[in-house]
Amino acid sequence: MKSNKSPEEYLKEHADEARAAVTALKNSSNPVIYVGAATCGRAAGALETIAGFETALEENGITAEIRKVGCLGHCYAEPLVIIQNPGFPPLLYQKIGAGEAGILVRSFLKDGSDPCYEYLIGALEADENFPTLMDYPRYLYEKRVVMAHCGLIDPAEIDHYLAVGGYESLASGLKKGSEWVLEEVKSANLRGRGGAGFPAGRKWEIARQVEAEEKLLICNGDEGDPGAYMDRTLLESNPHQVLEGLALAALAVGAEKALLYIRAEYPLAVKVMESAISQAESKNLLGANILGSDFSLAVSVFQGSGAFVCGEETALIESLSGRRGMPKLRPPYPAVSGFAGRPTIINNVKTLSTVPSIIKNGAAWFLDIGTPDSPGTAIFSVVGEVEYPGLVEVPMGVTLEHLVVDVCGGIKNGKELKAVQIGGPSGGCLPASLMDTIIDFDSLRSVGAMMGSGGLVVMNEDTCMVEVARYFTDFTQGESCGKCTFCRIGTRHLREILHSITIGEGLPGDINDLTEISEAVVAGSLCSLGKTAPNPVLTTLRFFRDEYVAHVEGKCCPARMCRTLTAFYIDLEACARGCDACVACCPTESIFTTSNRKKAIDQEKCVKCGECVYACPPEYDAVRRVSPPELIPDQGVEPLPENEKEESEA
């Protein structure tokens, strides 16, 4: 039943109670320990870290509260821990395992004298005795809008979201009306963060104008890109922000039912979202007559089967309908006729998570961030050969170089940047010479890449771009639903040709065939999976054609990455006498001791795994890679006689 109170008054009662609870926690006389326990944190050992804290606290007789929070995005530093110790500002620590947890308890929580600077990143609040997080480049260069509270609030407690202003945008939208919400999002020019960049407000307007008894809102959490985990992190770290954006979109469209489509491979995200929905309903933030208004919204979770193609709208709808996820010809578009013939709006997690901040701060505020045609921020999962991989949120309009070098610390191990692959498995591979490219929807498209969902793979000088094209083509071919002949057969031919080239069996006409087939797949495919699948091939052919020529004509891999075309040997002059580091790591026992008691590799036994390269101490750097294998120099290697070998081992 509709209340006489305004939505803001209704919300204020919950918010005041939530702020009191969070303030009490912040002012607790006992330490409070926050552990990043999203999927990435757990993979790094966060649950063992929690167990370590529990054991150490009990052994030292210390009373403290442990809270599981989400992901800060700094995956290179996991497990991350925030310690709120009375008398100190909240301090953020990195790489805290069970052993380090015990040290922090004994040195910092028990004695209070040693904050353990060796693990410290910085303070969350200004303090003259500690550098703040904003003093560090990784934080200084970011502009956190969508991820502002990730890793800092407990996703299992709705009060933590309410205490930082959660659901205030929904209350404001309910008071000012659905049309106002729609116009604000349209004015902000919020473009969908799922890849295509279609304006969200325009899509909502189409569905709003359709006369129908029932409309549906779907949050697309089917994140299938290799190395991408932005949506998962938002779902696990700040679930109520997603729900608030979902509710605002439903209000603008006129939908009273909403679905969260989350892939089943994200069990923690599913669990967190189901709990969040239940909590929001208990406070009348979802369900019937939200915040005493006449707007109702029923939200449920649907677990997808994990097919990459189900990220496409019509394939997702087919999956929801109990059928195989296969794209359909458009029009009609889902906004006009989607699930069960109803007008259906589908936005991804990042798009919906951006909406509350737009409603709260206004369209003009959002337009001041980023570029005129691509306002706001972009979230990237940066993986590969960088110093600081993880989730990064930066304003649209910064360059790729700024993102890779300044924000993520540049290429690790002193290597040179060779290329970045941006936009997921169907994105383009851009060379180091194009690192001044602006990050926005249109600039990336102009150089053959795309924003995509936000995956960014950074590659160094040791990367073979032909192998990269083969790897991503193998993925997209395996994920093809098979509906379109060009996609089903064309991507298979691309994969087979690329495989032949990487094993030294490339033919003179292969390069031209790759171009011709790629263009045919783009032209003849129905959905974006097929139309963008050849991007890695086309961009590597465009920017790294010389590598293809070397593979086909010279039967060599310039990056010395393709196993069949590469061989390993040990430079006897650089090899340290008596060092057995490479021997210990070799899985096939192909490394033996030579007559001068140095090491050599038996080429017949070597499987070219490359482990010896990493095992060899940097001060010696004796393991060499060559391509083709015929380039191995004759060093006059002779095995150590058996009798001397036995004496040496003894």
C-alpha positions in Angstrom: 0.0 0.0 0.0 1.2 3.5 -0.9 2.5 5.4 2.2 1.8 9.0 3.1 5.5 9.5 3.6 7.7 10.6 0.8 10.3 8.1 -0.5 13.1 10.2 1.1 11.4 10.2 4.5 10.8 6.5 4.2 14.4 5.9 3.4 15.7 8.2 6.1 14.5 5.9 8.8 16.6 3.0 7.4 19.6 5.2 6.6 19.7 6.8 10.1 19.7 3.3 11.7 22.3 2.1 9.2 24.6 5.0 9.8 24.4 4.5 13.6 25.3 0.9 13.2 28.3 1.6 10.9 29.4 4.5 13.1 29.4 2.2 16.1 31.5 -0.3 14.2 33.9 2.5 13.1 34.2 3.8 16.7 34.6 0.3 18.3 37.0 0.1 21.1 38.1 -3.3 19.7 40.1 -3.7 16.5 38.1 -4.4 13.3 39.7 -6.4 10.5 38.4 -6.2 7.0 39.6 -9.0 4.6 39.1 -8.8 0.8 37.1 -12.0 0.3 35.7 -11.7 -3.2 36.6 -14.5 -5.6 40.0 -13.1 -6.5 40.9 -12.7 -2.8 39.8 -16.2 -2.0 41.9 -17.5 -4.9 44.9 -15.8 -3.3 44.2 -17.4 0.1 41.9 -14.9 1.8 40.0 -17.6 3.7 43.2 -19.0 5.0 44.1 -15.4 6.0 40.9 -15.1 8.0 41.6 -18.4 9.7 45.1 -17.1 10.6 43.7 -14.0 12.2 41.1 -16.1 14.1 43.8 -18.4 15.5 46.2 -15.5 16.4 43.5 -13.5 18.0 42.5 -16.4 20.2 46.1 -17.3 21.1 46.8 -13.7 22.1 43.6 -13.1 24.0 42.5 -10.2 21.7 38.9 -9.5 21.0 38.4 -8.2 17.5 35.8 -8.3 14.7 36.6 -9.8 11.3 34.5 -8.6 8.3 34.6 -10.0 4.8 34.6 -7.2 2.2 34.8 -7.3 -1.6 37.6 -6.5 -4.0 39.6 -3.3 -4.2 40.8 -4.2 -7.7 44.5 -4.5 -6.7 44.8 -8.2 -7.6 48.6 -8.1 -7.6 48.5 -7.4 -3.8 45.9 -10.0 -2.7 45.1 -11.0 0.0 44.3 -7.4 1.0 43.5 -6.5 4.6 42.3 -3.3 6.2 42.9 -3.0 10.0 41.0 -0.5 12.0 43.0 -0.4 15.3 41.9 2.2 17.9 44.3 5.2 17.9 45.3 4.6 14.2 43.7 5.5 10.9 42.4 2.5 8.9 45.5 0.9 7.4 45.6 -1.2 4.2 48.0 -4.1 4.0 49.0 -6.3 1.0 49.8 -10.0 0.5 48.7 -11.0 4.0 48.7 -14.8 4.4 48.0 -16.7 7.5 51.6 -16.2 8.8 51.5 -12.5 8.2 48.1 -12.3 9.9 49.8 -13.7 13.0 52.6 -11.2 12.8 50.1 -8.3 12.5 48.1 -9.5 15.5 51.2 -9.8 17.7 53.1 -6.8 16.6 50.3 -4.3 15.8 47.1 -5.4 17.7 48.7 -6.8 20.8 51.7 -4.5 21.3 50.5 -1.5 19.3 54.0 -0.4 18.7 54.8 -1.8 15.2 52.3 -1.1 12.3 54.3 -3.6 10.2 55.4 -1.1 7.5 56.8 -3.9 5.4 53.2 -5.0 4.5 51.7 -1.6 4.5 50.3 0.1 1.4 48.9 3.2 3.1 46.1 4.8 5.2 42.5 5.2 4.1 42.2 8.5 5.9 44.6 11.4 6.1 47.2 11.1 8.9 50.5 12.8 9.4 52.2 9.6 10.4 51.1 7.5 7.4 51.0 8.2 3.7 47.4 8.0 2.4 46.4 5.8 -0.5 46.2 8.8 -2.8 49.9 9.3 -2.4 50.4 6.2 -4.5 50.2 6.3 -8.4 47.9 3.3 -8.7 45.3 5.3 -6.6 46.3 8.8 -7.7 45.6 8.1 -11.4 42.2 6.4 -10.9 38.8 8.0 -11.0 36.5 5.7 -9.0 32.8 6.2 -9.6 31.4 2.8 -10.0 34.0 1.1 -7.9 34.1 3.8 -5.2 33.0 1.5 -2.4 34.3 -1.8 -3.6 36.5 -3.5 -1.0 35.6 -0.9 1.6 32.1 -2.0 2.6 30.7 -5.4 3.7 28.6 -6.7 0.7 26.6 -9.0 3.1 25.3 -6.0 5.1 22.8 -3.6 3.4 23.4 -1.1 6.3 27.0 -0.6 4.9 25.5 0.5 1.6 22.8 2.7 3.2 25.4 4.4 5.4 27.3 5.7 2.3 24.2 7.1 0.7 22.8 3.9 -0.9 19.3 4.0 -2.4 19.1 7.8 -2.1 19.1 7.9 -5.9 16.2 5.5 -6.0 14.3 7.6 -3.5 15.0 10.7 -5.5 13.8 9.0 -8.7 10.6 7.9 -7.1 9.9 11.4 -5.9 10.7 13.1 -9.2 9.1 10.5 -11.4 10.1 8.0 -14.0 10.2 10.5 -16.9 12.7 12.6 -15.0 15.0 9.6 -14.4 14.9 8.8 -18.1 15.7 12.3 -19.2 18.6 12.5 -16.7 20.2 9.4 -18.1 19.6 10.5 -21.7 21.1 13.9 -20.9 24.2 12.2 -19.3 24.7 10.3 -22.6 25.4 7.1 -20.7 26.6 4.6 -23.3 26.2 0.9 -22.6 29.4 -0.6 -21.0 28.8 -4.0 -22.5 30.8 -3.3 -25.7 28.6 -1.7 -28.4 28.3 1.6 -26.5 24.6 2.2 -27.5 23.1 5.0 -25.4 21.2 3.5 -22.5 18.7 6.3 -22.2 17.7 5.9 -25.9 17.2 2.2 -25.4 15.1 2.8 -22.3 13.0 5.3 -24.2 12.2 2.8 -27.0 10.8 0.3 -24.4 9.0 3.0 -22.5 7.0 4.1 -25.6 5.9 0.6 -26.4 2.4 -0.2 -25.2 2.4 -3.5 -23.3 0.8 -5.1 -20.3 4.2 -6.2 -18.9 7.8 -5.1 -19.5 11.0 -6.8 -18.3 14.4 -5.5 -17.2 17.4 -7.8 -17.4 20.9 -7.3 -15.9 23.4 -9.1 -18.0 26.0 -10.6 -15.8 27.1 -13.3 -18.3 30.7 -12.2 -18.4 32.6 -14.7 -20.6 35.7 -12.9 -21.8 39.0 -14.6 -20.9 40.7 -12.6 -18.2 37.6 -10.3 -17.6 36.1 -10.1 -14.1 34.7 -6.6 -13.8 31.0 -7.6 -13.5 31.8 -10.4 -11.1 33.7 -8.0 -8.8 30.8 -5.5 -8.8 28.3 -8.2 -8.1 30.4 -9.6 -5.2 31.6 -6.3 -3.8 28.7 -3.9 -4.0 25.5 -5.8 -4.9 23.1 -3.1 -3.8 24.6 -0.6 -6.2 23.6 -3.0 -9.0 20.1 -3.5 -7.6 19.6 0.3 -7.2 20.6 0.8 -10.8 18.4 -2.0 -11.9 15.4 -0.5 -10.0 16.0 3.0 -11.5 16.1 1.5 -15.0 12.9 -0.5 -14.4 11.3 2.7 -13.0 12.2 4.7 -16.2 11.0 1.9 -18.5 7.9 1.0 -16.6 8.9 -2.6 -15.8 7.7 -4.4 -12.7 9.8 -7.5 -13.1 13.6 -7.8 -13.3 16.1 -10.6 -13.7 19.8 -10.9 -12.9 21.3 -13.2 -15.5 24.5 -14.5 -13.9 26.7 -17.3 -15.2 26.7 -20.3 -12.9 30.5 -20.2 -12.8 30.1 -17.3 -10.4 28.7 -19.1 -7.4 29.8 -16.4 -4.9 28.2 -13.7 -7.0 24.9 -15.6 -7.2 25.0 -16.1 -3.4 25.7 -12.5 -2.6 23.1 -11.2 -5.0 20.4 -13.5 -3.7 21.1 -12.4 -0.2 21.1 -8.7 -1.2 17.7 -9.1 -2.9 16.3 -10.6 0.3 17.8 -7.8 2.4 16.5 -5.1 0.1 13.0 -6.6 0.1 13.0 -6.7 3.9 13.5 -2.9 4.0 11.0 -2.3 1.2 13.7 -1.2 -1.2 12.5 -3.9 -3.6 9.2 -5.7 -3.9 5.7 -4.1 -3.6 5.3 -0.4 -3.2 9.0 0.4 -2.9 9.7 3.1 -0.2 5.9 3.6 0.2 5.4 4.6 -3.5 3.2 3.0 -6.1 6.2 1.5 -7.9 6.8 -2.3 -7.4 9.6 -4.4 -8.7 10.1 -8.2 -8.3 13.8 -9.2 -8.8 15.1 -12.8 -9.2 18.4 -14.5 -10.2 18.8 -16.7 -13.2 21.9 -18.8 -13.5 23.2 -19.0 -17.1 25.1 -22.0 -18.5 28.2 -19.9 -19.3 28.1 -19.7 -23.1 30.1 -16.7 -24.3 27.5 -16.1 -27.0 24.8 -15.5 -24.4 26.4 -12.1 -23.8 24.5 -11.1 -26.9 21.0 -9.9 -26.1 18.9 -12.2 -28.3 21.0 -15.3 -27.4 20.6 -14.4 -23.7 16.8 -14.3 -24.2 16.8 -17.7 -25.9 18.7 -19.1 -22.9 16.2 -17.6 -20.5 13.5 -19.2 -22.5 14.9 -22.6 -22.0 16.4 -22.9 -25.4 19.9 -23.1 -26.7 21.6 -19.7 -26.6 21.6 -18.7 -30.3 21.3 -15.1 -31.7 18.2 -14.2 -33.6 17.8 -11.8 -36.6 16.9 -8.3 -35.6 14.5 -6.4 -35.9 12.4 -6.7 -33.8 14.8 -5.5 -31.1 14.4 -6.8 -27.6 13.4 -3.3 -26.4 10.3 -3.7 -28.6 9.7 -7.5 -28.4 12.0 -9.6 -26.3 11.5 -12.2 -23.7 8.1 -13.9 -24.3 7.3 -11.1 -26.7 7.5 -8.4 -24.0 9.5 -5.2 -24.3 12.8 -6.2 -22.7 15.7 -4.0 -21.7 19.1 -5.6 -21.2 21.9 -3.7 -19.7 25.1 -5.1 -18.3 26.3 -4.8 -14.7 28.6 -1.8 -15.2 26.0 0.2 -17.0 23.4 -0.3 -14.3 26.0 0.3 -11.6 26.7 3.7 -13.1 23.1 4.9 -13.0 22.8 5.7 -9.2 25.8 8.1 -9.4 24.2 9.9 -12.4 20.9 10.4 -10.6 22.6 11.5 -7.4 25.1 13.9 -8.9 23.3 15.0 -12.1 23.9 14.6 -15.8 26.2 17.7 -15.9 28.5 16.1 -13.4 28.8 12.9 -15.4 29.4 14.9 -18.6 32.4 16.6 -17.0 34.1 13.2 -16.7 35.6 11.7 -19.8 35.0 12.9 -23.4 32.0 14.6 -24.9 31.0 11.5 -26.9 32.1 9.0 -24.3 31.4 10.6 -20.9 32.1 8.9 -17.6 34.7 6.3 -16.6 35.8 3.0 -18.0 36.6 -0.1 -15.9 39.3 -2.4 -17.2 40.6 -5.8 -16.0 44.2 -5.4 -16.9 46.1 -8.7 -17.1 49.3 -9.9 -18.6 52.9 -8.5 -18.4 52.3 -5.5 -16.2 53.6 -4.7 -12.7 50.2 -4.0 -11.2 47.5 -6.1 -12.8 43.9 -5.9 -11.6 40.8 -3.8 -12.0 41.3 -0.2 -12.9 38.7 2.6 -13.2 39.9 5.6 -15.2 38.1 8.5 -17.0 37.3 8.0 -20.6 39.8 9.9 -22.8 43.0 8.9 -21.2 45.5 7.1 -23.4 46.5 3.5 -23.5 50.0 4.4 -22.5 48.7 6.2 -19.4 46.7 3.2 -18.4 49.5 0.7 -19.0 52.5 2.7 -17.9 51.3 5.2 -15.3 48.4 3.4 -13.7 49.6 -0.2 -14.0 53.3 0.4 -13.5 54.5 -0.5 -17.0 56.0 -3.8 -18.2 57.5 -6.1 -15.6 60.9 -7.6 -15.5 62.4 -4.8 -17.6 60.9 -6.0 -20.8 59.6 -3.8 -23.6 55.9 -3.3 -24.4 55.0 -5.0 -27.6 51.2 -4.8 -27.9 47.9 -4.7 -26.1 44.8 -6.7 -26.9 41.7 -4.6 -25.9 38.0 -5.5 -26.0 38.0 -9.1 -25.0 38.7 -12.2 -27.3 37.2 -10.3 -30.2 39.2 -7.2 -29.6 42.0 -5.9 -31.7 45.7 -6.2 -31.0 47.4 -2.7 -31.1 51.2 -2.2 -31.3 53.3 -0.1 -28.9 53.3 2.6 -31.6 49.6 3.2 -31.0 49.8 3.6 -27.3 48.8 7.3 -27.6 45.3 6.1 -28.8 42.5 7.6 -26.7 40.4 5.2 -24.7 36.8 5.8 -25.8 34.3 3.9 -28.0 35.0 5.7 -31.2 38.8 6.2 -31.0 39.4 2.5 -30.4 37.1 1.5 -33.2 39.0 3.8 -35.6 42.2 1.7 -35.2 40.6 -1.7 -35.5 40.0 -2.4 -31.8 37.0 -1.8 -29.6 36.1 -1.0 -26.0 34.3 -4.3 -25.5 33.4 -5.2 -22.0 36.8 -3.9 -20.7 39.3 -6.7 -21.0 42.9 -5.6 -21.6 45.8 -8.0 -22.1 49.3 -6.5 -22.1 52.0 -8.3 -24.0 55.8 -7.9 -23.9 58.5 -8.4 -26.5 58.5 -12.2 -26.0 55.0 -12.5 -27.3 54.3 -14.1 -30.7 51.4 -12.2 -32.3 50.6 -15.1 -34.6 50.1 -17.4 -31.6 48.0 -14.7 -29.9 45.7 -14.6 -33.0 45.5 -18.4 -32.9 44.7 -18.4 -29.2 41.8 -16.0 -29.4 40.5 -17.5 -32.6 40.5 -20.9 -31.0 38.4 -19.4 -28.2 35.8 -17.7 -30.4 35.6 -20.7 -32.7 34.8 -22.9 -29.7 32.2 -20.4 -28.4 30.4 -20.1 -31.8 26.8 -21.2 -31.5 27.1 -22.7 -35.0 24.0 -20.9 -36.4 25.9 -19.0 -39.1 27.9 -20.8 -41.8 30.5 -18.1 -42.0 31.1 -18.0 -38.3 30.9 -21.8 -37.8 33.1 -22.8 -40.7 35.1 -19.6 -41.3 36.5 -19.4 -37.7 37.4 -23.0 -37.9 39.4 -22.4 -41.1 41.1 -19.4 -39.5 42.1 -21.5 -36.5 43.4 -24.4 -38.7 45.5 -22.0 -40.8 46.9 -20.2 -37.8 47.8 -23.5 -36.2 49.6 -24.7 -39.3 51.6 -21.4 -39.4 52.6 -21.7 -35.7 54.0 -25.2 -36.2 56.0 -24.3 -39.3 53.6 -25.8 -41.9 52.3 -22.5 -43.3 51.9 -22.2 -47.1 52.7 -19.2 -49.3 49.0 -18.4 -49.8 48.0 -18.6 -46.1 48.3 -14.9 -45.3 46.0 -13.9 -48.2 43.6 -16.6 -47.2 43.5 -15.4 -43.6 42.5 -11.9 -44.9 39.9 -13.1 -47.3 38.3 -15.5 -44.8 38.3 -12.9 -42.1 36.5 -10.4 -44.2 33.9 -13.0 -45.2 33.2 -13.9 -41.6 32.7 -10.3 -40.7 30.3 -9.8 -43.6 28.3 -13.0 -43.3 27.8 -13.4 -39.5 24.6 -12.6 -37.8 25.7 -11.5 -34.4 28.7 -9.5 -32.9 30.5 -12.7 -31.9 31.0 -13.6 -35.6 31.4 -10.1 -36.9 34.2 -9.4 -34.4 35.8 -12.8 -34.1 38.4 -12.1 -36.9 39.6 -8.8 -35.2 42.7 -10.4 -33.6 43.6 -11.9 -37.0 43.0 -8.7 -39.0 44.8 -6.4 -36.5 47.9 -8.7 -36.2 48.0 -9.0 -40.0 47.8 -5.2 -40.2 50.4 -4.3 -37.5 52.6 -7.4 -37.3 52.6 -8.8 -40.8 56.3 -9.4 -40.7 55.8 -12.0 -38.1 53.4 -13.9 -40.3 56.0 -13.7 -43.2 58.7 -15.0 -40.9 56.6 -18.0 -39.8 55.5 -18.9 -43.3 58.6 -18.1 -45.4 61.4 -18.4 -42.8 59.8 -21.2 -40.7 60.9 -19.3 -37.6 59.2 -17.4 -34.8 60.8 -14.0 -34.1 59.4 -14.0 -30.6 60.7 -17.5 -30.1 57.4 -18.5 -28.5 56.0 -21.2 -30.9 57.4 -24.5 -29.6 57.8 -26.3 -32.8 59.9 -23.5 -34.3 61.9 -22.9 -31.1 64.7 -24.6 -29.3 66.5 -24.1 -25.9 70.1 -24.4 -25.2 72.5 -23.4 -22.4 75.3 -21.0 -23.1 78.3 -22.8 -21.5 80.2 -19.5 -21.1 77.4 -18.0 -19.0 76.5 -21.2 -17.1 77.6 -21.3 -13.5 79.7 -24.3 -12.6 77.8 -26.4 -10.1 74.5 -24.7 -10.3 71.6 -27.2 -10.6 68.6 -24.8 -10.7 67.6 -25.8 -14.2 68.1 -29.5 -13.5 65.6 -29.4 -10.6 62.8 -27.8 -12.6 63.1 -29.9 -15.8 60.1 -32.2 -16.0 61.7 -34.6 -18.6 65.2 -34.8 -17.1 66.6 -33.5 -20.4 69.3 -31.4 -18.7 72.6 -33.1 -18.0 76.0 -32.3 -16.7 78.7 -31.8 -19.4 82.3 -32.9 -19.3 83.4 -29.5 -17.9 80.7 -29.9 -15.2 78.4 -27.3 -16.7 74.8 -28.0 -17.9 73.4 -28.8 -21.4 70.0 -29.8 -22.8 69.3 -33.1 -24.6 67.2 -31.8 -27.6 65.5 -35.1 -28.1 64.1 -35.2 -24.6 63.3 -31.5 -24.3 59.6 -30.6 -24.5 60.3 -26.9 -24.7 58.3 -26.0 -21.6 60.7 -23.1 -20.9 60.8 -23.7 -17.2 64.6 -23.6 -17.3 64.5 -20.0 -18.5 62.8 -18.9 -15.3 64.8 -21.2 -13.1 68.2 -20.0 -14.2 69.4 -17.3 -11.7 69.3 -13.8 -13.3 72.9 -13.1 -12.6 73.8 -16.0 -15.0 71.0 -15.8 -17.5 72.5 -18.8 -19.3 69.5 -20.4 -21.0 69.0 -19.3 -24.6 66.1 -19.6 -27.0 66.6 -19.7 -30.7 64.3 -20.0 -33.8 64.5 -22.0 -35.9 66.1 -24.8 -33.9 68.9 -25.1 -36.5 70.5 -22.0 -35.0 71.7 -23.9 -31.9 75.5 -23.4 -31.9 77.9 -26.3 -31.7 79.5 -25.9 -28.4 81.3 -29.3 -28.4 79.1 -30.6 -25.6 80.0 -34.0 -24.1 78.3 -35.6 -21.2 80.1 -36.1 -17.9 81.5 -39.7 -17.8 79.3 -42.0 -15.7 82.0 -42.7 -13.1 82.6 -39.0 -12.6 78.8 -38.4 -12.6 78.4 -41.0 -9.8 81.1 -39.4 -7.7 79.6 -35.9 -8.3 76.2 -37.1 -7.1 77.7 -38.9 -4.1 
